[in-house]
Each structure stands twice: as structure tokens, then as C-alpha cells.
Amino acid sequence: MPPDHPTHCRPATVVEVHQPVPLAPATAAPAPLVSVQPGTVPAVASIVLPDGRVVTGYAINPVQPEPVVAKPAVSRTAVNIALGGIGFAAVCGGLLVLTTFIAALTALITQLITLAAVIFGGWIALQIFSASGPKGGTTVNIRKAVIKHNHFHG
């Protein structure tokens, strides 16, 4: 059986927590009253640290933001953006109509060219295949043909 491993425990120690303690202002003799504008001279505060050091400084008051100035209900920038959006929508609509018109015109021209080709081709076919009477020209009847030495004798 393996030997038990000893656990490494640290001995319990007592921890003391020191909180900073403000010093009371020293008053040796009552000072004469001097009128001071409120908020011009900040109060000086001293704090004793746990190691015995004394830290002295001014308390910082949070800065208050300036009050908001009343603005118009709708800013000019918002109005300009809205007008630009309306103009853009109108231009897009006009371009859509223009594109549709160009596509329809292209289809019409294509159909007219196809119709002209069919009609012209039909007219030519009628001219070729019609049997309406004798045609002009010379008729040659060949009854007996003799070819000698690659030359035709009729």
C-alpha cells in the first residue's frame, strides 16, 4: 500500500484590515471669520493610511454639465436628409420607368424585324413556287447527248 502524501497546509494567520481615518482639523484658537465666495476655495481633507502616513489633498466636486439649450423640434440636417431621400426615390422611379420603356421598345423593334422577314420571305417563296403561266426565258430540249473527249456534242 502506497504511503499517504502529507497535505501542505499553511498555518492560519490573522489578517488585520485598517481603514483610513480622516483627521480632525486642528483648532488652536478661534480664527476670525473671513467672507469667502462659496465654491471658490475647496476644503482640504487629510487621511491616515494603515502604514501611518498622512495624505492631504483637496476634495474634487463632480463637474455639472451645462444645461441643454432648447433646439428646434426638427433640425435642418434632418430635413435635408429627408428631402434627399425623396429626391433619390423619385429618380429611382424615373429610371425604372425609363428602363422599362427601353426594354419594351427593343421588343417592339425585334418583333417588327421578325414580321418583315416573314412577310418578305413568304413573298419570295410565292414568286418561286407559283405556277401561274409560262415563264420567260429559253427552253432547251435535249434528246440525245454525246460526250467525247470531255466535250459535249448535242
C-alpha positions in Angstrom: 0.0 0.0 0.0 1.5 3.4 -1.0 2.2 5.8 1.8 -0.2 8.7 2.3 1.1 12.0 0.9 1.2 14.7 3.6 -1.0 17.7 2.8 0.7 21.0 2.7 -1.3 23.3 4.9 -0.2 26.8 5.9 -0.8 27.7 9.5 -3.8 30.1 10.0 -2.8 33.7 10.2 -4.8 36.6 11.5 -5.2 39.4 9.0 -5.9 42.9 10.2 -7.7 45.4 7.9 -7.0 49.0 8.5 -9.5 51.6 7.2 -8.3 55.1 6.5 -9.3 57.5 9.3 -9.8 61.2 8.5 -8.0 63.6 10.8 -10.0 66.2 12.7 -9.0 69.7 11.8 -6.8 71.2 14.5 -8.2 74.3 16.1 -5.9 76.1 18.4 -7.6 79.4 18.6 -10.8 80.6 17.0 -10.0 82.2 13.7 -11.6 85.4 12.6 -14.4 85.0 10.2 -13.5 85.8 6.7 -16.1 86.0 4.0 -15.3 83.7 1.1 -17.2 83.2 -2.1 -18.9 79.8 -2.0 -17.2 77.2 -4.2 -14.0 79.2 -4.8 -11.8 77.6 -2.2 -12.2 73.8 -1.8 -12.0 72.1 1.6 -8.7 70.4 2.5 -9.0 66.8 3.7 -6.4 64.6 5.3 -6.4 60.8 5.6 -4.2 58.5 7.7 -3.1 55.4 5.8 -2.6 52.0 7.5 1.1 52.4 7.5 0.9 55.7 9.4 1.4 58.1 6.5 -0.9 61.1 6.3 -2.2 62.2 2.9 -3.7 65.7 2.5 -5.5 67.0 -0.6 -8.5 68.8 -1.9 -11.8 67.2 -2.4 -12.9 67.2 -6.0 -16.5 68.0 -6.7 -18.1 66.5 -9.8 -18.4 68.9 -12.7 -22.1 69.7 -13.5 -22.8 69.7 -17.2 -24.2 72.8 -18.8 -27.9 72.9 -19.3 -29.2 71.8 -22.7 -30.1 74.7 -24.9 -33.6 74.4 -26.4 -33.3 73.2 -30.0 -35.9 73.3 -32.7 -38.2 70.3 -33.0 -36.8 69.3 -36.3 -33.2 70.1 -37.3 -32.2 71.4 -40.7 -29.9 68.4 -41.2 -32.8 66.0 -40.7 -35.0 68.0 -43.2 -32.2 68.0 -45.8 -31.7 64.2 -45.4 -35.4 63.6 -45.8 -35.6 65.8 -48.9 -32.6 64.0 -50.4 -34.3 60.6 -49.8 -37.5 61.7 -51.5 -35.5 63.0 -54.5 -33.5 59.8 -54.7 -36.7 57.7 -54.6 -38.1 59.9 -57.4 -35.0 59.4 -59.5 -35.0 55.7 -59.0 -38.7 55.5 -60.0 -37.9 57.5 -63.2 -35.0 55.3 -64.0 -37.2 52.2 -63.6 -39.8 53.7 -65.9 -37.1 54.6 -68.4 -35.6 51.1 -68.3 -39.0 49.5 -68.8 -39.7 51.8 -71.8 -36.3 50.9 -73.4 -37.0 47.2 -72.9 -40.5 47.5 -74.4 -39.2 49.5 -77.4 -36.4 46.9 -78.0 -39.0 44.1 -78.0 -41.2 46.0 -80.4 -38.4 46.6 -82.9 -37.4 43.0 -82.7 -40.9 41.9 -83.5 -41.2 44.3 -86.4 -38.0 43.0 -87.9 -39.2 39.4 -87.5 -42.5 40.2 -89.1 -40.8 41.9 -92.1 -38.6 38.9 -92.6 -41.5 36.5 -92.5 -43.6 38.6 -95.0 -40.6 39.2 -97.3 -39.6 35.5 -97.2 -43.2 34.5 -97.9 -43.4 36.8 -100.9 -40.2 35.4 -102.3 -41.4 31.8 -101.8 -44.6 32.7 -103.7 -42.6 34.1 -106.5 -40.5 31.0 -106.8 -43.1 28.3 -106.4 -46.1 29.8 -108.1 -47.3 28.1 -111.4 -49.1 31.0 -112.9 -48.4 30.7 -116.6 -45.3 30.4 -118.7 -42.2 31.9 -117.6 -40.0 34.0 -119.8 -36.7 32.5 -121.0 -35.3 29.9 -123.4 -36.4 26.2 -123.2 -33.9 23.6 -124.4 -34.9 20.1 -125.0 -32.0 17.6 -125.0 -32.9 14.3 -126.7 -29.6 12.7 -127.2 -26.3 13.8 -125.7 -22.9 12.6 -126.7 -19.8 13.3 -124.7 -16.5 12.7 -126.5 -13.1 13.6 -125.1 -14.7 15.6 -122.3 -16.5 17.7 -124.8 -20.3 17.9 -125.1 -21.9 17.3 -128.6 -25.6 17.8 -128.8 
